[in-house]
């Protein structure tokens, strides 16, 4: 399976382009991950979460406050009301629990947007590392293997070269799964973040896919 010098030259060029473009994409995603550390990006996240609280959490807190105020007038003993009794009061525990659930939901929404933001940052960095590892693997194995495939250099049998090339192809394919999976995670996280951004922000998107 020795390759002619002309074919080796073509494959070397193609391999060089593949390694170079992979490294370039690795730098691209590493830059995207580092942008999350900028103050403007963290400020944007905090602004969105503040708007979410103003839009939903505060309204639930107001309703809960009103409920507790009304109940306090009816249930207070001595210096004040024992709020814990509301969990066992058959008449009032249902609306009380409903208000607590509404409040808990608003907290979860705020946490979810932050978790999506952090996950996007992490996965951008993870994808860049996978691409660097892919470029290193292809380059460090591919170029020497091409040298071994030259008729003037080749000291391996056709079967041995075939097995080595097959292993090389499998290694190259092995990286596709993590790359595709991580990119999908990024898309999912950024979709969650940008939906809230569009809902609460009037500026242009600062963190792209």
N, C-alpha and C positions, 0 to 999 in steps of 0.2 A: 504493500500500500504506500510505497514511496511516492512522493509528489514531485512533479517537475518544478524547477526553479520559478517558472512563470506563474504556476498556480500558487506556490508558496508566497510569492510576492503579492499576488492579489489578496490572498487570505490574510497576510500580515497587515495590508492596508485596511481591510475590512475590520480586522480585530482591533487595530489602533483606533479607528473611528468609534467602535463600540466601547472600548475602554475609556476613551476621552469623553464621549458623550455621557457615559454613566457617571464618571467623576464630576462632570459639569452639573448633572441633575442632583448628585449628592450635595454639592455646594449650594445649589438652589434651595433644597429642602432644609439644609442646615441653617441658611440665612433666614428662612421662614420661621424656623423654630426659635432662633435668637431674637427675632422681632417681638416675640411675646414678652420678652424681658424689658422692652422699652416702656417707659413710664406712660406714654400716651396710650399704649395698648391696655395696660392695667387700669388706667383711668377710665377708658372706654367701657371695660367690663364692669367696673364699680358704678359707673353712671347708669348702665343698663339695669343693674341689680337695684340701685336706688329708685329708678323709675318703676320697676316691677313692684317694689315695696309700697311706693306711693300709690300705685294703681290698684293693688289688691290687698296687700298685708294691712295697711293702715285702715282700709274700709272694714276688714274683719275685726281688727282690734277695736274700732269704734263700736261695732255691733256687740262685741263681747263686753266692752266697758259698759255700754247701756244696759245690757242684760244683767251684769253683776250689780250695777247700781240699783236697778229695780228690785232684784232679788234681795239685796242687802236691806232694803227698807222693810221687807217682809220677814226676813229670817234673822236679822242681827240680834245678838244677845250680848248684853254687857257692852264691851268696847268695840265689838265688831263681829262680822260673820265668819263662820268656819267654812271656807270655800270647799274643803274636802268633802263636806256633807252633800254637796251637789251631785257627786258621783253616785250617791245612794238614794237620793231623793227621787222617788218614782214619778213625781209630777214635773220636775225641772231637769232631770239628768239628760233627757233626750235632746232638748234644744241646746243644753250646755255642751254635750258631746259633739253635736253637729257643728257648733261654733269652733270647738277645739280642732275638729277634723278639717274645717275650712282653713284655720290658721296653719295647721300642719301642712296642708297642701301648698300654701303659698311659700312656706319655707323650703319644701321639696323642689318647687319650681326654681327658686333662687339658687339652691344647691346644684340642681341639674345643669343650669347654664354655666356655672363655674366649673363643674366637673367636665363638661364638654370642652370648655376653653382650655383647661389643663391637659385633657386627653389629646386635643389637637396639637398642642405644643409638644407633648411627649412623643406623639406618633410622627410628627414632622422630623424630630431628631432621630427617632428610631429608623425611619425610612432612609434618611441620609446615611446612617451607619450601615444599613443593609446594602445600599448601592455602593458604598466604598468597599465593603467586603466582596461584593460581586465583581467589581472592577479589578480588585487585587487578585482574586482567584482566577479570573479569566486571563489576566495579563501574565501572572507568574507561572501559570500552567500552559497557557496557549502558545506563547512565543517560543519557549523551549521545545514544546512538542512539535511545532512547525519546523524548528531546526533539525530535530531528530528525523523528520519525515523527508528530508532532502536525500536524493539518491546517493550523493557523495558522502553523506554523514551516517545514513541509516545503517545500524548494525542489529536492528530488531527484525524479527520475522513479520510477515504480513499479518498473521493472526495476533501477534503481540501488539502491533500498531493499531489494529482494528479494535482490540479490547481497550487500549489506552484512549483512543479517540471516543469510544463509546462512553467510558467513564467521564471523560471531559464534557461530553454532551449532557450526561446526566447531571453533573455538577452545575452546569449552566442553567439547566431546567429547574434544578432544586431551588434556586433563588426566586423563581417567578411566583411561587405560592406566597411566601412572606411579603414580597413586593406588592402584589395585587391585594392581599388581605389588609396590609397596613394602609395602603392608599384608600381602600374602601372605608376603613375606620376613620381616616382623616375627613373624607367626604361626609360621612354620617355626623361626626362631631361638629364640623363647620356648618352643616345644614341646620342643626339645632341652634347653634350660636347665631347664625345670620338671620334665622327666622325671628328671634327675639330682637336682634339688632334692628331689623326692618320695622318691627312693631314699636320700638321705643326710641330709635335714633333717627335724626334728620341728616346726619353727615353721610358721606360716601363710605363704603366698606373699606376698612383699613387693612384687614387681614383676609387675603384671598385664599382660594383653594390651592 
